Amino acid sequence: MSMNERGRETVKIYVCGVGARRQDGTESGFGWFNPTTRRKLLAELTGVPKIEAEWHALHSALKHIQNCQSVHIITESPFLEAQFADRIPVIGKRSLLRVAAQTYDVIARRQLNVNVVWLPAYENPAAKKLRAALAKRRRPAGAS
């Protein structure tokens, strides 16, 4: 954690979402990682596109932040970064719009100052952990 210009703690969290890759909607999920506390969350979703999984990751990470903190979110998605900064609109299925609205609600209720920036997936520890976890679940029983 570092201090921002107002003397409040700034929390850094890496987030990642993986969209459904198979016809049956499996192999999708989201995750986040806080390098300071070493807390992380990895969750599976079914049948969601990548951008919705990214919003789920952001929403989940922010729900675990205490009030009155500044949060620096690092995402592997340039689309999430652009949508959060209002450079491109959040459009899509109702479920995507709902999770985006819930995310903004958490920010308002907890009075969080949130900054979202893009970092390539190969540099994002949340992306590495999530992909490894999903890959393990894909392996047939007995495979090593």
PEPE-V983612 format. One line per field, one symbol per residue. ss: DSSP state (2 for helix, 1 for strand, 0 for the rest). burial: I if it has 9 or more other ideal C-beta (glycine too) atoms within 8 Angstrom, else O. Layout:
ss=???
burial=???
This chain:
ss=011000001111111111000000000111111000000111111000022222222222222000000111111002222222000000000222222222222222220011111100222022222222222222000000
burial=OOOIOOOIIIIIIIIIIIIIOOOOIOIIIIIIIIOOOOOIIIIOIOOIIIIIIIIIIIIIIIOIIOOOIIIIIIIIIOIIIIIIOOOOOOOOOOOIIOIIOIIOOIIOOIOIOIOIIIIOOOOIOIIIIIIOIIOOOOOOOOOO
